[in-house]
Amino acid sequence: MLTISQLAAYAGVTVRAVRHYHKIGLLAEPKRDRSGYRTYDAAVVVRLIRIHTLADAGVPLARVQELLDAGPEEFADGVQEIDKNLRAEIRRLQGTRKRLARLAAGEHLALPQSVVDYLDRLRGLGVEEQYIELERDGWIMIAAQIPHQIDAVIASKHEQLDDPDMTTLYGLISAAIDCPADDPRVVEIADLVERILVRAIRAGAVDVDGDDVPSDDPFVALLDALVESTPLGRRIVAILEERGWKGWTRIERVPADRLNTQPD
């Protein structure tokens, strides 16, 4: 007969584990000797080794009892089911690891790959990182609002970047992000924005920077506030308002007679 310490040593587990198996019913309580100590025979050693083998293989303890009492065919089916669940869990964990690895890049946090690629294209155009960070924050909010439409929105943004005026605009804004309100580049930027807006209205695309952006006012106001978080953004918006434009994320068009006076 074996003591609990000897039993644990034979099976390669701890005494604490043996007591836990008693508590949850995987091991029946044994007889006790005259001194009140538990004593175990060879059959218990075999059962404990089987319990430990299954648990060490990743079988949940809640399923161990079922497998121990199963016949050969039922045991095989149970193991296959557990293996299927484990493989699913492995895939989930691998996906989590990939997401964690991407977080190191910063932009992958809350951003789909299409937006990350778009921001990388802006970098390729020479846009400064300070402006990239500002635009990234805006896309984080947009992607959270329209997750199923964001790829289409980004595709339209790529098309816009094929316009020389748009690439020039990005370059000007990027270079002037910290400039004072009276810097002559501010007016140059406002002129270019207005030219792009007029052309967009004539083409039937009024919402130049906000295509497919949700129209609820709190969300639009939040994005506009992001644009106006810099002195440059506030000054450009103010100039455009003086010229009859309102908003930024969702631009309201000017009276029709003004469109005919704007240069192409």
Secondary structure, 3 states (H helix, E strand, C coil): CECHHHHHHHHCCCHHHHHHHHHHCCCCCCCECCCCCECECHHHHHHHHHHHHHHHCCCCHHHHHHHHCCCHHHHHHHHHHHHHHHHHHHHHHHHHHHHHHHHCCCCCCCCCHHHHHHHHHHHHCCCCHHHHHHHHHHHHHHHHHCCCCHHHHHHHHHHHHCCHHHHHHHHHHHHCCCCCCCCHHHHHHHHHHHHHHHHHHHCCCCCCCCCCCCCCHHHHHHHHHHHCCCHHHHHHHHHHHHCCCECCCCCECCCHHHHCCCCC
